[in-house]
């Protein structure tokens, strides 16, 4: 019995070690593959055509067979009529103007704002072909994150403004902290009634393990050149001077944030909205944080009368091998940890 028990324990330990080693290898390989496959492709979607096709399908679904035939026949006649008029106009030397474009970009930001890389490519692509009457809609969703990442994201939207194009930001769920920093660059902000906006503040949280290390007789040595090269640390003993300096840096970042928001939206009472609080859409409009209550869907549908609405997205390519390893890694993590 003891032999079987010991053998079972040994087998359990062996399986555990194998699973851990296998997981580490998978993580390493997936990281390597991720670095190798960072190239992507720009995807263009004509949202106006998609919407019209959807509308047509629903209209036809409600009709009887004969009504459907008549409807399609009339549609065909109407298209021929339009083409004939365009040909006549072309022969006369008249210039047929197409609708201006409204480009739609989706930005769903994470804490490290890694999505900025795709955003900058999307913006660059649009600016390379834009015309005077074109506009940009950003469907934004983000709870904020690192200062430099969201600062760069806001700068990408500023590029559009600097080119003279009108920018609208639609917030269906959340645009808080760094997300709101991006949103306030827009000429016009639309927010759903229960979307979350604001959080104009700065937060930093650093754990410190110094007492735990001391309790276990572990020393940590840190060497720096420059008085404030390191203020607070994870393992060293923090000082009151270091804490004050760290707080001073946070306060300065907050001032930069406030100044930026006030510059973009000068009508808001910056002191009342820069407390770090957040508000729902219906309250945010009262404070001047947004300009209109509504959803991105309604805005796009209304815009289709005036604009040709085009979705623009830069999607990074990933190899099948990368997807395979990620799937295996997820399975291992799900069933063994």
Secondary structure, 3 states (H helix, E strand, C coil): CHHHHHHHHHHHHHHHHHHHHHHHHHHHHHHHHHHHCCCEEEEEEEHHHHHHHHHHHHHHHCCCHHHHHHHHHHHHHHHHHHHHHHHHHHHCCCCCCCCEEEEEEEEECCCCCCCHHHHHHHHHHHHCCCCCCCEEEEEEEECCCCHHHHHHHHHHHHHHHHCCCEEEEEEEEEEECHHHHHHCCCCEEEECCCCEEECCCCCCCCCCCHHHHHHCCCCCCCCCCCCCCCCCCCCCCCCHHHHHHHHHHHHHHHHHHHHHHHHHCCCCCHHHHCCCCEEEHHHHCCCCCCCEECCHHHHHHHHCCCEEEEEEEEEECCCHHHHHHHHHHHHHHHHHC
